[in-house]
Amino acid sequence: MEKKKKLPRATKKPAARAKRSSAKKVTVTSQSLRLAAKQADVLVRRTGQAYVEKATELEAARIERREAERAMGAYYAAGARRTGQPFYNFLAQGDSWFDYTCGFALIHWLQVRFGSQSAYFDNIAASGRTLRQMLSREFKEKLAAGPPNRVPWNGVLLSGGGNDICGDHRFRDWLKPYDGGGHPPEYYITTALDDELGTLQGIYEEAIDLVRKTAKGLRVFVHDYDFAIPDGRCVTGRSPHLRADFHFCFAGPWTWPAFEDRGFHKPGDPVPQLTKDIVTAILKRFADMLAGLERKYSDHLVLVRTQGVLVPIQATKLWANELHPYDDSFEVLAKPFYDKLRSYL
């Protein structure tokens, strides 16, 4: 029987190589590039338009909410006037600790404690706002116009400085490079923080002067900030408790990247105790500045102490991310604010 002749191995290998290379080969032409660019341009336009529409919807909802709160405040104020019951009006300006886009912050819980039938809060705060942005035209006009029931304000509430101190645009400036350790937290804080605190103090003094000239005897109520956690967590939505699988960051983290940039840790490392202590030291110095203002302007400024209220200190379970407590933690923080307001009313 005649044996089949085997093909030489050399003739098989080139054929296999040719087959594999032809499968991987992608022809890129000027026409395909033009098509891809056109598709990308359409996608950018569509997503950009969707972003604008969502932003417009959010702002419209914010305005509607404030108008509804204003109407409700006028209604309850009129009812209190008829029955002879006390009714209080507060103007609130500030950052996310007064109006957190993804949760209920201090003003919400203050309204709950007072009750809508007893108090109205005209809250013009917004997430991300710095102290430099707070003495705006809107704030000055609101301050001068007074509440909807045409009576004087009972107090001005100001939440400012958190974004100026811990915002991602400046926090790095307060840190010296890490040199191996062995130093106290204060060692790693630059003199630039002192300059910033001096600037913020000047803005607070300007606010005090503005309120003092607008209404005699009207006090400004301010607060320090409880101790944030530099653990790299960012804002991911309404509640990370409910959406643990959702990890898209649309704000933050604020402090973790600065520490990483200065060499305190590498990506994926656990949170060093030193970085927690540095954040604590920085926020204490901010609180000391406010305490000095309270002593200097004792008839015009009242400091509400919130530092150390959330226990244990810097516990992850109490904070939604680096800078914002959970709703129930904000409710706890609102109590000293409420007690301080009641003591002056």
C-alpha positions in Angstrom: 0.0 0.0 0.0 1.3 3.4 -1.0 2.0 5.7 1.9 0.7 9.3 1.8 3.4 11.8 1.4 3.6 14.2 4.3 3.9 17.9 3.5 7.1 19.4 4.8 6.7 21.3 8.0 8.1 24.4 6.5 5.1 24.7 4.2 2.6 24.5 7.1 4.0 27.1 9.4 4.0 30.1 7.0 0.4 29.3 6.1 -0.6 29.3 9.8 1.3 32.5 10.4 -0.3 34.1 7.4 -3.8 33.1 8.6 -3.2 34.6 12.1 -1.8 37.8 10.8 -4.7 38.3 8.4 -7.2 37.9 11.3 -5.5 40.6 13.3 -5.0 43.1 10.5 -7.4 46.1 10.6 -7.5 48.5 7.7 -7.5 52.1 8.7 -8.5 54.5 6.0 -9.2 58.2 5.9 -12.9 57.4 5.4 -13.1 55.2 8.6 -11.3 57.9 10.6 -13.8 60.5 9.3 -16.7 58.3 10.3 -15.3 57.6 13.8 -14.7 61.4 14.3 -18.2 62.1 13.2 -19.7 59.5 15.6 -17.6 60.9 18.5 -18.7 64.4 17.7 -22.3 63.4 17.7 -21.8 61.6 21.0 -20.1 64.6 22.6 -23.0 66.9 21.4 -25.7 64.6 22.8 -24.0 64.0 26.2 -23.3 67.7 26.4 -26.9 68.6 25.8 -28.0 66.0 28.3 -25.7 67.5 30.9 -27.1 71.0 30.3 -30.6 69.7 30.5 -30.0 67.9 33.8 -28.2 70.9 35.3 -31.1 73.1 34.3 -33.6 70.7 35.8 -31.6 70.6 39.1 -31.5 74.4 39.3 -35.2 74.7 38.5 -36.0 72.1 41.2 -33.8 74.1 43.7 -35.7 77.4 42.8 -39.1 75.6 43.1 -38.2 74.2 46.5 -37.1 77.6 47.8 -40.3 79.3 46.5 -42.4 76.6 48.1 -40.5 77.0 51.4 -40.9 80.8 51.2 -44.7 80.4 50.7 -45.0 78.0 53.5 -43.0 80.3 55.8 -45.3 83.2 55.0 -48.3 81.1 55.7 -47.1 79.8 59.1 -45.8 83.2 60.1 -49.3 84.7 59.5 -50.8 81.9 61.5 -48.4 82.5 64.4 -49.1 86.3 64.3 -52.9 85.6 64.6 -52.5 83.3 67.6 -49.7 85.2 69.3 -47.2 82.4 69.0 -43.5 83.1 68.4 -42.1 82.7 64.9 -38.5 82.9 63.9 -36.9 83.8 60.6 -33.3 82.9 59.6 -31.2 83.7 56.6 -28.7 80.9 55.8 -25.8 81.2 53.4 -23.1 78.6 53.0 -21.7 75.4 51.5 -22.8 71.7 51.5 -23.0 71.6 55.3 -26.1 73.7 54.9 -27.4 72.4 51.6 -25.9 69.0 50.5 -27.0 68.0 47.0 -26.9 64.3 47.9 -28.5 64.3 51.3 -30.0 66.3 54.2 -27.6 68.7 55.9 -27.8 71.1 58.9 -30.5 73.4 57.7 -32.9 70.6 56.9 -32.5 69.2 60.4 -32.8 72.6 62.0 -36.1 73.1 60.2 -37.2 69.7 61.5 -36.3 70.6 65.1 -37.9 74.0 65.0 -40.9 72.9 63.0 -42.3 74.7 60.0 -45.0 76.3 62.1 -42.4 78.0 64.3 -39.5 79.0 62.0 -38.5 79.8 58.4 -35.1 79.3 56.9 -34.3 81.2 53.7 -31.4 78.9 52.7 -29.4 80.1 49.7 -26.4 77.8 50.4 -25.0 75.6 47.7 -22.6 72.6 47.6 -19.0 73.6 46.7 -19.3 77.3 47.6 -16.3 78.9 49.1 -16.3 81.6 51.8 -15.0 84.0 49.1 -18.3 83.6 47.2 -20.7 84.0 50.0 -21.0 87.8 50.3 -22.8 87.8 47.0 -25.4 90.2 45.6 -28.1 87.7 46.4 -27.0 87.5 50.0 -26.9 91.3 50.4 -30.3 91.7 48.8 -31.9 89.0 50.9 -30.3 90.5 54.0 -31.7 93.9 53.3 -35.1 92.8 52.1 -35.9 90.6 55.1 -38.2 87.6 55.5 -41.4 87.2 53.4 -43.6 88.2 56.4 -41.9 91.7 56.5 -40.4 91.4 60.0 -36.7 91.5 60.9 -34.4 88.5 60.7 -33.8 86.7 63.9 -30.3 85.5 62.9 -27.9 85.0 60.0 -26.4 81.6 59.7 -23.1 81.2 57.8 -21.4 78.0 56.9 -18.1 78.9 55.2 -14.4 78.0 55.0 -14.6 74.2 54.5 -14.1 74.4 50.8 -11.4 77.1 51.1 -9.4 74.9 53.6 -10.1 71.3 52.4 -11.1 71.9 48.8 -9.1 70.0 46.2 -7.9 73.2 44.7 -5.9 74.4 47.8 -5.4 71.6 50.3 -2.0 70.6 48.8 -0.7 74.1 49.6 -0.9 73.5 53.3 1.3 70.4 53.2 5.1 70.0 53.3 6.5 66.9 51.5 6.7 63.8 53.6 10.3 63.2 54.9 10.0 59.8 56.5 8.1 60.6 59.7 9.0 61.1 63.3 7.5 64.6 63.5 4.2 65.9 65.0 1.3 66.8 62.6 1.9 70.5 62.9 5.4 70.1 61.5 3.9 69.2 58.1 1.7 72.3 57.9 3.0 75.2 55.9 2.8 78.9 56.7 0.6 79.3 53.7 -2.3 78.0 55.9 -1.7 81.0 58.2 -2.1 83.3 55.3 -5.3 81.6 54.2 -6.8 81.8 57.7 -6.0 85.5 57.8 -7.8 86.0 54.5 -10.8 84.0 55.7 -10.9 86.0 59.0 -11.1 89.2 56.9 -14.1 87.9 55.0 -15.8 86.9 58.2 -15.2 90.4 59.6 -16.6 91.8 56.4 -19.8 89.7 56.9 -20.1 90.8 60.5 -19.8 94.5 59.5 -22.4 94.0 56.7 -24.9 92.4 59.0 -24.2 95.0 61.8 -24.9 97.8 59.4 -28.1 96.2 58.0 -29.8 95.4 61.2 -29.0 96.5 64.7 -28.5 93.6 67.2 -28.6 90.9 64.5 -26.1 88.1 65.2 -24.2 85.9 62.8 -24.1 82.2 63.8 -21.1 80.3 62.4 -19.7 76.8 63.0 -16.5 74.9 62.8 -16.2 71.6 61.0 -16.0 68.2 62.6 -12.9 66.2 61.7 -13.0 65.0 58.1 -11.4 61.7 57.0 -8.6 61.7 54.3 -9.5 58.2 53.1 -10.1 58.9 49.4 -13.9 58.5 49.3 -15.8 60.8 47.1 -19.4 61.8 46.4 -21.0 58.9 44.5 -24.7 59.7 44.7 -27.6 59.9 47.1 -26.4 57.3 49.6 -23.5 54.9 49.3 -25.4 52.7 51.8 -28.0 52.1 49.1 -25.7 52.1 46.1 -22.5 50.3 47.3 -21.9 49.1 43.7 -21.9 52.6 42.3 -18.4 54.0 42.3 -18.5 57.0 39.9 -17.1 60.1 41.6 -18.7 63.3 40.6 -17.1 65.3 43.5 -13.9 64.6 45.4 -11.9 63.1 46.9 -10.4 66.3 48.2 -7.6 65.5 50.7 -6.3 62.0 49.8 -4.8 63.0 46.5 -2.9 65.9 48.1 -1.4 63.6 50.7 -0.5 61.1 47.9 1.1 63.9 45.9 3.2 65.0 48.9 4.4 61.4 49.4 2.5 60.5 52.5 1.2 57.3 51.0 0.9 55.4 47.7 -2.2 54.3 45.8 -3.9 51.4 47.6 -2.2 52.0 50.9 -4.3 52.1 54.1 -5.0 55.5 55.5 -2.0 56.6 57.6 -2.8 57.9 61.1 -0.5 60.8 60.5 -2.7 62.1 57.6 -5.8 61.9 59.9 -3.9 63.9 62.6 -2.8 66.5 60.1 -6.4 67.1 58.9 -7.5 67.3 62.6 -4.7 69.9 63.3 -5.7 72.0 60.3 -9.4 72.1 61.2 -8.5 72.9 64.8 -6.6 75.9 63.6 -9.6 77.0 61.6 -11.8 76.6 64.7 -9.3 78.6 66.8 -9.6 81.5 64.2 -13.4 81.5 64.6 -13.1 81.4 68.4 -10.9 84.4 68.3 -13.6 86.2 66.2 -16.2 85.3 68.7 -14.2 86.9 71.5 -13.5 90.0 69.4 -17.1 90.4 68.3 -19.0 88.9 71.2 -22.1 91.0 70.5 -22.3 90.1 66.8 -20.9 86.6 66.2 -21.7 83.3 67.8 -19.6 80.2 67.3 -21.4 76.8 67.3 -19.0 74.0 68.2 -19.4 70.9 66.0 -15.8 69.5 66.3 -15.8 66.3 68.2 -19.5 65.8 68.1 -19.4 62.7 65.9 -17.9 60.0 68.0 -15.8 58.0 67.5 -13.6 60.6 65.8 -13.2 60.1 62.0 -15.2 56.9 62.0 -16.0 55.8 58.4 -19.5 54.6 59.4 -20.5 58.2 60.3 -19.2 59.8 57.1 -20.6 59.4 53.5 -17.2 60.5 52.1 -14.2 62.5 53.1 -16.0 65.8 53.9 -19.7 64.9 54.3 -21.4 63.0 57.1 -24.4 60.8 56.5 -27.9 62.2 57.0 -28.2 60.8 60.5 -24.8 62.2 61.4 -25.9 65.7 60.2 -28.9 65.3 62.4 -26.6 64.8 65.4 -24.5 67.8 64.4 -27.7 70.0 64.1 -28.5 69.6 67.9 -25.7 71.9 69.2 -26.7 74.4 66.5 -30.3 74.2 67.5 -29.4 74.6 71.2 -27.3 77.7 70.5 -30.0 79.3 68.4 -32.6 78.7 71.1 -30.4 80.1 73.8 -30.3 83.4 72.0 -33.9 83.5 71.0 
